[in-house]
């Protein structure tokens, strides 16, 4: 399987950070004196923060603008991206290996850019990515293919040789339906990991497993 470019998700893929998002939707409403419905956190798993802000407005009657809501949520979590969120095991080694062999890389994330930048810089891996694309900047969530296609256009690599690294089922479905090869990443926050595995061309529980798929002969031929 040829690889010339790689598009990486951030949370749950490169970063062990999904714990931040597991309850933030409910916590934000509670901080506003509003009781959230029981299914709120599960609903938010398939949304960008901008989409979540629209949901707050339509379903809970919040009067603030979407930007004000997004900023309010980000203020509650930015210290975690700046100071605590770690990369998953094997990530730095894989990125170095791909860079060494000239594989182009970028980020496609539902997290806002300044949070992504903070976590990438603190973990010393920002330099590997030519650009960071966010759902907010693109104007579409990962339930639509726009962010992946924008990243592909930036990388200028063939779609069939541009691998998407993702942990979330809804994003994997979008990318797969758009014709991208998928490397599915296990994360404890994804309740449908078996479905992610079924849709993935390659499925790993840890980036350390990638060593078994990479060797000098195959990667020099741009294959994994």
Helices and strands as residue ranges (DSSP letters): E 5-8, H 18-22, H 24-31, H 40-44, H 49-60, H 66-83, H 91-100, E 104-109, H 113-122, G 126-128, E 132-134, H 135-138, H 146-155, G 159-161, E 162-166, H 169-177, E 181-185, H 193-199, E 202-204, G 207-213, H 216-220
